[in-house]
Amino acid sequence: MADTLWAALALVLVLEGLMPFVAPRAWRETFRRMTELSDGQIRFVGLVSIAVGLAGFLVLRHA
């Protein structure tokens, strides 16, 4: 179980690093726009990310 968790965290880092590596200018602009959002909007983005991630995990786990 711990190996799977570490593998998942490693994949998150890979995915997080793709955008700044491939399109640094677009990543910078997206990040700048995110800093202009209110706390509530940022929390909503986080909540949606969590929900999509959990749904994807459950779908893959039961497939």
N, C-alpha and C positions, 0 to 999 in steps of 0.2 A: 504494500500500500504506500509506503513512504517513497519507494522508487517512482511510482506513478505520479505522486504529488510533485516530486522534484522535476520529473519530465514535463509535467504540465506547466510548471513555473518557468522552465527553460523555454518552452514553446511560446509562452506569453512574452518573454523578453525578445525572442526572435521576431514575433509579430509587431511588438512595440517599436522595434528598431528598423523595420522595413520602410515606413513612411519617411523618417528623417534621412535615411540612406538614399532612397530612390528619388524623393522630391523634397529637398530641404526647404526650398522657398515656400512651397504650398503648405508644408508642415508648420513652418514659422507663422504663416498667415492664419492658419487654422487655430494654432495655439494662442495667437494674439486675440482672435475673436472670442475664444473661450474665456480669456481673462476679463472680457467685457460683460460676460453674462452675470446675472445676479446669483446669489447663493442658492436660491430656490431652483433656478434653471439648471445650475450645475448638479444639484442633488437629483433632479429629474433625469438628467443624462446618466448619472451614476445608477439610478434605480432601473432605468431601461436596460443599461448594460448588464446589470446583475440578472435581470429577468431573462434577457435573451441568452446569456451564458448558461443559466440554470436550465432553461428549456432545451437548449442544444445538448447539454450534458445528459439530461433525462432521455431525450430522443436517441442519442447515440448509445446510451447504456442499455436501453431496452430494445434496440434494433437487432 
